[in-house]
Amino acid sequence: MLSIVLAALGFLLVILLAAIATRPAAFRYTRSTTINAGSALLFDKINDLKKFQTWNPWASVDPSCKMTFEGPPAGVGSSYTWSGNKEVGEGTMTITESKPNELVRARMDFRKPFAATNTVEFTFDPDGAGTRVTWSMFGPNTFMGKAVGLFIDCDKMCGDQFSKGLASLKAESETPVAP
């Protein structure tokens, strides 16, 4: 009887490993919104990592998260390191490419809850009287990422935060400034 149970468990393990192995080798999560503001204003709110924190959705998940900023105040080489609760984790974001009013690209080095290195990208495209802002994160889909992806919709989880952040950026950018 024990041998049948062990054989069944072994078979299920093989099925699970095969399912994990068939997952895509890379991922990309993307959300966009059109904001009634110029690309220069929006670029500035993303290219300056201190300004980024005013609408960053993860900042509201852990208001006591510790952050340190290094490098230039904005643009390539600017970075911030965070250390927060289990939902926010720990890591560093460093801007690696900055094209005024077109693109901000950054390297995300996560340390907790799991180690990973991914790319975050913000693009700005004219859209009528406003600007279409697209927020993407992409990178390799590790074995652990593939396994988690079998049970958790990572695109929805991450994408929901992107949508929340873009909505905050929109509200902040479309609100008239008091005289």
C-alpha positions, 0 to 999 in steps of 0.5 A, a space after each residue: 500500500 505504501 508503495 502505491 501512495 509513494 508512486 502516486 505522489 511521485 507521479 504527481 510531482 512529475 506532473 507538477 514539475 512538467 507543468 512548471 517547465 512549460 511556463 513561459 521563460 519570460 514575463 511582461 506586465 503592462 498597464 497604461 492610461 491617458 493623462 491630461 497633462 504634458 509629457 514633460 510634467 509626467 516624465 519629471 514625476 517619474 524620472 525623479 525618484 523622490 517625486 515618484 514616491 508621491 504616487 507610487 502605490 507600494 508606498 501606501 502599502 507600507 507607510 513606515 517603509 524605510 527609503 534611502 536615495 543615492 546618486 543624482 536627484 533624477 535621471 540615469 544613476 538615480 536610485 532608491 533602496 527600500 526596506 518594508 513589511 512582508 508585502 513591500 519587501 526589500 530592494 533597489 530601483 536604479 534608473 538606467 536610461 532616461 530620454 526626456 518626455 519619452 522613456 524612463 527605464 530602471 533596474 529593479 533588484 529585489 532581495 525580499 521576499 525573493 531575489 530577482 532582477 527585472 526591468 521597469 519601463 515607463 513610456 510617454 506617447 502623445 494621445 490627443 490633448 494628453 499623454 499616454 503613460 505605459 508602465 511595464 515590468 519584464 524579466 526572466 521567469 525563474 523556476 520559482 516564478 513559474 511555480 508561483 505563477 501556477 497558483 497566483 495570477 502575477 499579472 493581475 497582482 502586479 498589474 492592479 498595483 500599476 493601475 492604482 499607481 497610474 490612477 494616482 499619477 493621473 489624479 496628482 497631475 490633472 489637479 490644478 495647482 492652487 495659486 
